[in-house]
Amino acid sequence: MAGQEFGHHLGLPRALSALPLSPLTPGYAHLLATQHAAGLRHIGELFTSGPGLRVLDGVFVPVGARGRRRVDHALLADLGRGTGPAAALANQLAELHRHDPQTLRRVVLYQLIELLQDHPRGQHPDTARSLGIHAEEAAGLVAAARVRPVLDRAQRAAAESLADAWAEHRLRRVRTLLERLPRTGRDPSLGTLRTTLSRRLGHADAALDAARDAERAGDTEAATEEYLRVLRLAADDRKALFSLVRIHRPRHDDRAEPLRCVLGPESAVLTWDATEPGVTWRILRLRRTGRGSTEVREVRQVAPAEGSAGGIEDRAVPLGSVVRYVALPVRQGRVDGVPLVAREMAVTPEVSDLALTDGRERIDGTWRTPPGATEVTVEHTGPDGLTAHLPCGDGRFTATGLPPGPHRFRVVCHYRTPEGQSVASAGAAATRTVHRWPDPVRTLTATAEGEGIRFTWTGGEDGLPRKGTEVRLVRWPGEAPLPGTELDASEVPLPLPWSRRDGDGDGEVLCPPPGTHAEVAAVAVLGERAVAGPTVTVEAPVPVTGLSARRQADGQVQVVLDWPEGTGLLTVSWTEGDGLTGERAVAAHQYRRQGLRLPVGRGGVRVRAVPAPRASGSVVALPSAAEAVLPPDASVAYRLVPGPRRMLRRGKPLIRVTLSSPDPSPGSSSDPPSDPSSEGTRPELPASLPEFVCVARSGTLRPRGPADGTTVLRIAGAELLELRTVEHELDSAPCPVPYTLRGFLLGEHATSVRLEEPSPATLVVR
């Protein structure tokens, strides 16, 4: 029999009679990843870089010219010193070798046969030698690769995961994987595994039957023990797991839940009271699929150190699905206790931070959309009970034209299940009441009425004046809100504290205090709600005081006044006796530097000064204008006239007094002024002119005043105004000669008439 097997020509009968169909190595996927990271085609390259590797009768590496050494734990420990993927791989192999010395040879043979079967020239010994195999064993290895069944990709995956499933006691999974592998071949280890699996599955099926009988008999405790026995034998027995979930799931009247689950926007958070020491919790997620079956996924295993906290987060929860979480207590790799079962939960996260804000016939809604939602819809139910869908944007909606009353909104998230079905959430609901808001003020008009301003407006009545809508005129401390802005009534300033004046017509008349420059806004207020309205700019300048005018020698008029505080510009106007008018804008710095002179004629003039508005477009409540009236430039001239000759002698000297004025005297006829508005206000000569008095004083020094000498002439102002020219003959000797004459103007209007005096030398009488 031995002579008919491959390898007999090497002198090693039955040397390769056991050909591995599976590495049967727990953690083989991790081992393979470390090998690839080290850049090795097969694990044997870790032991030797050149040809000479022997694998037919154990794994040997060449030593010296003809010697060889078995790869054992000591050699692997030497290779594991250091860092890098190669050292990590050696340490993993050393651990496997410690548990089973045959594992190393099994893995090396499995990988070499796989490489030869995949190589286009795998039937030639040269290919085996190129993989580092000793020349004496190359032909035997090629024969082994030819005899062992070739595995496709699915079979290789099953072969390489078989050991992990067996280590985790997933007997149902092991049976499925074994069914994928060919039954031909010479792998006694797989045969032993099949025999052991069949025996254990028989025990599990018997326990499953006993559990069902106990459950039908109403003995849930016995049923639970039998189902747990099944899971201890076959940890992946779905029937036992689903039966335990059915028996121990929370009832509707249960207040305390052993396994609590809270769904968040991006995950599910599980908490439980994990007080048992040394227990590893295996967290499973059960999901209903669209085909009516139940999918079981292991979320993670919680080690005893973590289990004391009793909480994990599942961030891979399938959206749109109905899931239930189960926590299995595991001790030494087997289920050891009744599972904790959570309530069934739909994985349809709702929107978060849902906030509703009411406005005038409007409600605004905002929220945060959970990740993964394919669509968000909004349902609106009004006070009449009718429900309608509202359009919404990215995390917000606006419902307009709403009547007063409660309005309910339900924000629903839509998800797509892994099977492609669309599922809607229950919806996050909130209610908000629409209150009655005042009608906004549409227009605001300000009209100056002397020192007051009349404010009138449109809107703001809201159609129900009996409900107490108030239009409040206010002055905002900062920037005024835009018209139509909805406000809380507590945010609105108090009404303007300006004095009110009764006036005819609509609106109200307010008198702003002098120096006011304000932006007045109209706000409609109703209860706790208000709506901002338009604004107007008003001014109330400080009045001008201390205005006076005086004629100058150059014919101009010097104007003097007290400049009002805070005023930058004055408007000075004047009206002359002949109806001519003028106006000039005077700046504060210009007045303080140069003063103010007006080019007027000799006639009477009325000067007025008012502050100019600070801003164009302002409505100005002008104070009473400061006014000064300057009469015509009247003058009284006198001179000494020699007496007329009479026969051979000259008569007594005369004093001739003449009144000169550009305006006619009162009572004389003249043309009316050209400006009708100036009628009755034209400056004229005073009705009572000052009295003219002439005194004489001995010597050539002029009298210093009307009492400094002897009065020689006194002419009443009325007489002078009527006659315009008066001549008076001097007495022969008012005082000893030589004496000097001088005239004076006396009375109330003495400063309004200019006295023109001749040269003092002409007033000396000798």
Buried (B, 14 or more C-beta within 10 A) or exposed (E): EEEEBBBBEBEBEEBBBBBBBBBBBBBBEEBBEBBEEBEBBBBBBBBBEEBBBBBBBBBBBBEEEEEBBBBBBEBBEEBBEEEEBBBBBBBBBBBBBEEEBBBBBBBBBBBBBBBBBEBEEBBBBEBBBBBBBBEEBBBBBBBBBBBBBEBEEEBBBBBBBBBBBBEBBBBBBBBEBBEBBEEEBBBEBBEEBBEEBEEBBEBBBBBBEBBBEBBEEEBEEBBBBBBBBBBBBBBBBEBBBBBBBEBBBBEEEEEEBBBBBEBBBEBBBBBBEBEBEEBBBBBBBBBBBEEEEBBEBEBBBBEBEBBEEBEBBBEEBBBBBBBBBBBBBBBEEBBBEBBBBBBBBBBBBBBEEBEBEBBBBBBBBBBEBBEBBEEBBBBBBBBEEEEEEBEBEEBEBBBEEBEEEEBBBBBBBBBBBEEEEEBBBEBBBBEBEBBBBBBBBBBBBBBBEEBBBBBBBBBBBBEEEEEEBBBBBBBBEEEBBEBEBBBEBEEBEEBBEBEEBEEEEEBBBBBBEBBBBBBBBBBBBBBEBBBBBBBBBBBBBBBBEEBEBEBEEEEBBBBEBEBBEEBEBBBBBBBBBBBBEBEBEBEBEEBEEEEBEBEBBBBBBBBBBBBBBBEEEBBBBBBEBBBBBBBBBBBBBBBBEEEEEEEEEEEEBBBBBBBBBBBEBEEEEEEEBEBEEBEEEBBBBBEEBBBBBBBBBBEEEBBEEBEEBBEBBBBBBEBBBBBEEBEBEBEEEBBEEEBBBBBBBEBEBBEBBEBEBEEEEEBBBE
